[in-house]
Amino acid sequence: MRDNLYIGRFAPSPSGKLHIGSFLSAITSYIDAKHNNGLWKLRIDDIDSERSKKIYSESIIKILKDFLLDPDEIYYQTDHLNDYINYLDRIPKEKTYFCECTRKIISALPQHDIGAIYDGRCLNKNLYQGALRIQMKKINFSFNDLNLGLIELDKTYVSDFIVRGKNQFAYVFCCVIDDYLQEVNTVVRGSDLVFQTFQQRYLQELFSFPLLSYFHHPVLYDEVRKISKSDQDKEIHPDNRTEILMKILKILNQKINPNINSYKSILEHAIESWDIKAIPKSTKINLD
């Protein structure tokens, strides 16, 4: 990795148009990278072949450029299938096992923000096919988040997780490989992914990758429901980009100069005056 150079990223999945919730992550990660004179890379998380659409990838790239968020690199997960295979083969066989549990079985297990708490029922079945799980042993049960502070995981919530499903690689696995290949050292993303950090750091240590810095910002909610791609009324458009940027900067408690009116100038001022410590130290925040 490049010493002392901030390298951040934004990693949307092209399963729908970019909405204001995802755009919050884009803006936050972009401004933080540029404030620190770093690189900001775009990763299209298109590993899910059933949900990912080329038209949405193109739409995301266009919207970001319309909002003057020009990535220093555009990376597609589907271009790196051989890399995933290579690193999967590097996991010691004794640390993995196949799992034949159905979605119905998994959904009936105790649930946590980190996912279903798997009970290891397939560990000693000596299966030869199915989803591939990795045994989560000797993990660190805490890490320091740059926004939320000390994050701890109760030992009862630790369970073996999937690195490759029956038909495709798991997101949590690909994310670790992608960050390493893109030389990312700072991850700014939504707080809904905070507990996946434990699994990702476990894989980083397994592969002897550098441990990354993480900043989890609040996730946008519309009253009590998280904003998602199904909220078509929350899709963003360049026609009102100034209003959208101002709204996000207010949500992030950033300084706004009332004498600046143009979108480009507002963005430049936001980069210059960026105060990441002012961002709310909460996991969610209402849009209105």
N, C-alpha and C positions, 0 to 999 in steps of 0.2 A: 504493500500500500504506500501511497505518497505521504511522506512524513509531514505532519502539521497542516495538511490541506483538508479543510472541511469538505466532505463529500456526502451529500444528502440525496434523497430520492422521494419520488411520489409514485405509488404503485397501484393504479386503479385496475379493476377488472372490467373488461369490455362486455358486460352483460346488460348494459343499458346506457342511456345518456347520462352525462355528468350532472349531478344534482348539487345543491348548495352544501349538503353535508360533506360530500367528497371534496368539493371545491374549498371548503374550510381547510382541509388537510393540504391541498395543493398550495393555497396561499401561505399557510403557516410554514410549511417546509421550504417553499421557495424563498420567502422573505428572510427566514432564518439563515439559509445557505448564503444568500447574497449579502446579507448584513455582515456575515463572517468571511466575506471574500472567497466563498467556496463554490463548488460545483453542485448543480442540481440536475439529477438524472431522472428520466421518465422510464418506468418499467411497465409494460403492458402485461398484466397478469392473465394471460390467455391460455393457461394450462388446462382449464376446464373446457374441453372441446364442445360439450353440449350447450353450455350457456354463452360462451364467447362468440362474438360476431365481429367480422371485419368492419362492418359499417359503423359499429360503436367505437372501435379502435380509431378509425379515421375521424370520427366526430370528436372524441376526446382530445386528440392531437390538435385539431382545428380550433376547438374552444380555448384550449390553453394558449395557443398562439394569438387568438383574437384578444385574449386578456393580457397579452405581452409576457406570458410565462413561457419563455423559450428554453426548452431543456438542452443541457450540454451533451446529452446522449439519449437515444431512444433504443430501448432493449425489449425484445419480445421473448417471453418464456418459451414459446414453441420453437425458437431457434436453438434452444439449449437442451433438448431432450437427451442428447448423448452425454452432456455434462451431468445430468441427473443420474443417468445409468452408471456413469463412472464413479460418482461419489456414493451411490447406493452400494456398489460393490466393495467400497472401502469400509463399510460398517462390518465389524466382526460378526460372523454368523451366529455366534453364541449369544449375541445381544438381541437377536431378532427371532420372530416366530410368526407363522401364518395364523390368521384368524378367519373363521367362517361365520361369525355372528352377523345376523341380518340387521337391517336398520330398525326393525321392530324390537329386536332384543336390545340394541344399543339405546334406543329411546326410552326403554323401560328401566335403565340403570339410573342411579343417582346422577344428577346433573350439576355442573358448576360452570362458572365463566370460562374455565379452561377446557370445557367440553364434558362429555360423559365420563364418569369415574369408572373406568373399566376394571372388572374384577379378576382379570387374568384367566378366565375360564378355558381359553384355548392354549394356554402356555405349555401344557404337558401333553397335548394331543398328537404332537409330531405330524402335523398336517404338511402337505406338500404344495398347497395352493390356497388362494384367498388373499385377503388384505394382509400386508406385511406390517407387523407392529414391532416397535423397538422397546426394550425394557428400560424403564426410566429409573435408573439406580444412581446413587451417589450424586444427586443433584444439589445445587445451591438453593436453599429455600428462601432466599431474599435477594433483591437487587435494588439499587438506588435509582429511581426514576428522576430525571432532571426537572420534572414538574410536580409529580405527586409525592416525591420523597421516597422513603423506604417502603417497598412493596414486599410483603411476605406471603408465602404460600403454606397453608396448613398441610402437614404431612398426610392427612387423611384424603386430600384432594389429588395426590400424586397417583397417576396411573399410566400404564403403557399406552403409547399413542401410535397412530398409523403414519407411516412414512410413504407408503405406496398402497393405493387402493387396488381393487381388482382390475380396473381399467386405466388408471392414471395416477400420477404422483400426487402426494398430498401437498396442500398449500404450505403448511408449516415447514416441510422439508425443502421445497423449492425456494422458499423465501430466504432461507439460510444460504443456500448455494448461490442464489442470485446476488444477495448483498455482498458476498465474498467476491464473486466475479466482477461486480461493478465497483469494487473497492469502496463500498459505502462504509462510513464509520459513525455516522449520526443518523438515527431514525426518528423522524418526527411523524407521528401518526395518531389516530384516534384511540381513546381510552378503552374502546370495546375490544382491543387487541392486547391489552396490558398483560393478561395472564398467559397468552401464547408466548410471551417473552421467556418464560421459564423453559418451555420446550425448545425454543430457538437457541437460547444460551447453552442448553444441554448439548445440542447438536454442534454448536460452535466449538465447545470444548472437546467434543468427541473427535472432530476433524482438525483440531489444533488451529482453528481460525481465531483471529483477534476478536475479543469481546467488544461489542458496539455500545455506544451511548444511546439511550432511549429517552425520548420526551413524548409523553402521551397527553394530548390536549383533550379538552372536553368534547364529547360527541353531541351533535345537534339533535334536539328532540322537538317534535311538534306536539306540545302538551305532554302526553305520557308515552308517545310512540317515537322510536328512533326514525329519523328521516332516511328513506331508502330509495332505490331506483324505481320503486313502484309509485312513488309520489311525483307524478308527472308535473304537478303544479309547482314543484320545487326545482325543476330543471332550470339551468341558467342559460342566459342568452346575452350575446355581446351588446345588444341594443341598450341594455340597462346596466352595463358593466360598472359604471361609476357608483351607482346606487348599491350594487351588490358588494363591491369592494368596501365601501363606507360601512355597510351593515356588518361585514365580517370584522373589520378593524374595531368597531365598537364592541362587538361580542368579545374580542380578544383584549379589550381594555387598552388599546393603543392610542397614542397621541394623534389627534387629527387637527391639521391647520385649516381653520375656517376660510382662510384667504386663498387656498388652492382649490381650483375647480376642475382642471383637466384630469382625466383618468391617469395618464402617464405621470403627471406631476405628483398625484396622490400616491401612486405606487412607489415612486422614487423617494418621496418623503417618508413613507412607511418603512422602506429599507434603511434609510439613514437614521431614523429615530426609533427603530425597533427595540422594544423592551420585552424580552421573552419572560422576564420575571413577573410582568404584569398580567400575564395570561391566567385566567381563573384556575385555581388548583382544585378542580372538581372533575368528576368523570363524565358529567353531562350538563347540558345547559339548554334552556328553551330558546327557540329561534326568535320568538316575538317577546 
